[in-house]
Amino acid sequence: MGSHEGSSCSRNERNIEKGAEALSPGLERRRYHARVIELVPFEESHFDLLIQWSPSAEFLLQWAGPGLDFPLTREQLAGEFAGAARPPRARHPFAARATDSGRIVGHGEIGFVDRRNRSARLRRILIGPAELRGKGHGEALVRALVRFAFEELDLHRLELGVFDFNQAAIRCYERVGFVREGTLRESRRRGDEWWSSCVMGLLRDEWRPQRS
Ligand SMILES: CC(C)(COP(=O)(O)OP(=O)(O)OC[C@H]1O[C@@H](n2cnc3c(N)ncnc32)[C@H](O)[C@@H]1OP(=O)(O)O)[C@@H](O)C(=O)NCCC(=O)NCCS
């Protein structure tokens, strides 16, 4: 964990930001997304990062939904992913690695793979630590997951759930092409509050892969 967490991603990001000054924002973003993130299989050595990036019960519910309990522990994560790699695989959890630095900067999963209907759910999307958010990593991660789902798993449809207050996540998914399909009103309880979530979907025919 420590080797990834302490490494110097900031140098590369500064270079990217510097490049953005000279180019149109759209052009720089396309280049950035084409090269910035690669998916690597999620494994035990990444557990501590998820624990570290999940400082409260509210935040854990926001990114992981109700399936994980706060505080996250290594034992909980080991139980959660035990057998996930055995076929037939219904879930593909990944860590997101920044290609320039080799640092792990996120997590995401294609889960609930339904072979009969060629559909699945994008879930547990997280960029960490917090200071790396809002720099395009999330969009790059989602694009990589979508590409894997459509090209490697040969799926027809992807969907996801996102709390309606999570505007950064909704914007990130919209940039990749997901559209809002509905709202599950007050579907999750957090303390005295009810949280509503949006269902978003993307069909293979609507997907426009970015080329570098
Ligand atoms: C959601 C998340 C994965 C997105 O990753 P990211 O690297 O921050 O996202 P990006 O930088 O690629 O894109 C974020 C977009 O949201 C916009 N945005 C950021 N904060 C926003 C806000 N408060 N309101 C509206 N839009 C916002 C950004 O401007 C950007 O859009 P733009 O490219 O059109 O300018 C990341 O923010 C995260 O880990 N959040 C915490 C965990 C979480 O909520 N996960 C989602 C579970 S469904």
The ligand as an SDF file (V2000), in Angstrom:
LIG
                    3D

 48 50  0  0  0  0  0  0  0  0999 V2000
  -17.0860   10.4480   -8.5230 C   0  0  0  0  0  0  0  0  0  0  0  0
  -15.6070   10.3680   -8.8250 C   0  0  0  0  0  0  0  0  0  0  0  0
  -15.1830    8.9280   -9.0460 C   0  0  0  0  0  0  0  0  0  0  0  0
  -15.3530   11.1660  -10.1130 C   0  0  0  0  0  0  0  0  0  0  0  0
  -13.9640   11.1640  -10.3520 O   0  0  0  0  0  0  0  0  0  0  0  0
  -13.2010   12.5500  -10.5830 P   0  0  0  0  0  0  0  0  0  0  0  0
  -11.8070   12.2380  -10.9410 O   0  0  0  0  0  0  0  0  0  0  0  0
  -13.4170   13.4260   -9.4060 O   0  0  0  0  0  0  0  0  0  0  0  0
  -14.0430   13.0850  -11.8310 O   0  0  0  0  0  0  0  0  0  0  0  0
  -13.6060   13.8850  -13.1130 P   0  0  0  0  0  0  0  0  0  0  0  0
  -12.5680   14.8940  -12.7190 O   0  0  0  0  0  0  0  0  0  0  0  0
  -13.2700   12.9390  -14.1970 O   0  0  0  0  0  0  0  0  0  0  0  0
  -14.9670   14.5940  -13.5190 O   0  0  0  0  0  0  0  0  0  0  0  0
  -15.7320   15.2480  -12.5660 C   0  0  0  0  0  0  0  0  0  0  0  0
  -16.7070   16.1770  -13.2730 C   0  0  0  0  0  0  0  0  0  0  0  0
  -17.6190   16.6610  -12.3120 O   0  0  0  0  0  0  0  0  0  0  0  0
  -17.5130   18.0670  -12.2300 C   0  0  0  0  0  0  0  0  0  0  0  0
  -17.7500   18.3920  -10.8380 N   0  0  0  0  0  0  0  0  0  0  0  0
  -16.9160   18.2800   -9.8020 C   0  0  0  0  0  0  0  0  0  0  0  0
  -17.5320   18.6700   -8.6750 N   0  0  0  0  0  0  0  0  0  0  0  0
  -18.7870   19.0130   -9.0550 C   0  0  0  0  0  0  0  0  0  0  0  0
  -19.9220   19.5030   -8.3500 C   0  0  0  0  0  0  0  0  0  0  0  0
  -19.8880   19.7060   -7.0340 N   0  0  0  0  0  0  0  0  0  0  0  0
  -21.0570   19.7590   -9.0550 N   0  0  0  0  0  0  0  0  0  0  0  0
  -21.1070   19.5540  -10.3860 C   0  0  0  0  0  0  0  0  0  0  0  0
  -20.0650   19.0620  -11.1030 N   0  0  0  0  0  0  0  0  0  0  0  0
  -18.9230   18.8200  -10.4300 C   0  0  0  0  0  0  0  0  0  0  0  0
  -16.1310   18.3980  -12.7230 C   0  0  0  0  0  0  0  0  0  0  0  0
  -16.0540   19.7360  -13.1710 O   0  0  0  0  0  0  0  0  0  0  0  0
  -16.0140   17.3860  -13.8610 C   0  0  0  0  0  0  0  0  0  0  0  0
  -16.7830   17.7770  -14.9680 O   0  0  0  0  0  0  0  0  0  0  0  0
  -16.1160   18.5040  -16.2490 P   0  0  0  0  0  0  0  0  0  0  0  0
  -15.0520   17.5780  -16.7180 O   0  0  0  0  0  0  0  0  0  0  0  0
  -17.2290   18.6250  -17.2040 O   0  0  0  0  0  0  0  0  0  0  0  0
  -15.5580   19.7840  -15.7700 O   0  0  0  0  0  0  0  0  0  0  0  0
  -14.7430   11.0000   -7.6790 C   0  0  0  0  0  0  0  0  0  0  0  0
  -15.0880   12.3470   -7.5330 O   0  0  0  0  0  0  0  0  0  0  0  0
  -14.8790   10.2780   -6.3730 C   0  0  0  0  0  0  0  0  0  0  0  0
  -14.1400    9.3570   -6.0870 O   0  0  0  0  0  0  0  0  0  0  0  0
  -15.8530   10.7020   -5.5390 N   0  0  0  0  0  0  0  0  0  0  0  0
  -16.0470   10.0810   -4.2500 C   0  0  0  0  0  0  0  0  0  0  0  0
  -16.6090    8.6590   -4.3790 C   0  0  0  0  0  0  0  0  0  0  0  0
  -17.9210    8.6550   -5.1380 C   0  0  0  0  0  0  0  0  0  0  0  0
  -18.8220    9.4260   -4.8620 O   0  0  0  0  0  0  0  0  0  0  0  0
  -18.0430    7.7200   -6.0950 N   0  0  0  0  0  0  0  0  0  0  0  0
  -19.2090    7.6160   -6.9490 C   0  0  0  0  0  0  0  0  0  0  0  0
  -20.0700    6.4810   -6.5470 C   0  0  0  0  0  0  0  0  0  0  0  0
  -21.5370    6.3570   -7.5810 S   0  0  0  0  0  0  0  0  0  0  0  0
  1  2  1  0
  2  3  1  0
  2  4  1  0
  2 36  1  0
  4  5  1  0
  5  6  1  0
  6  7  2  0
  6  8  1  0
  6  9  1  0
  9 10  1  0
 10 11  2  0
 10 12  1  0
 10 13  1  0
 13 14  1  0
 14 15  1  0
 15 16  1  0
 15 30  1  0
 16 17  1  0
 17 18  1  0
 17 28  1  0
 18 19  1  0
 18 27  1  0
 19 20  2  0
 20 21  1  0
 21 22  1  0
 21 27  2  0
 22 23  1  0
 22 24  2  0
 24 25  1  0
 25 26  2  0
 26 27  1  0
 28 29  1  0
 28 30  1  0
 30 31  1  0
 31 32  1  0
 32 33  2  0
 32 34  1  0
 32 35  1  0
 36 37  1  0
 36 38  1  0
 38 39  2  0
 38 40  1  0
 40 41  1  0
 41 42  1  0
 42 43  1  0
 43 44  2  0
 43 45  1  0
 45 46  1  0
 46 47  1  0
 47 48  1  0
M  END
$$$$
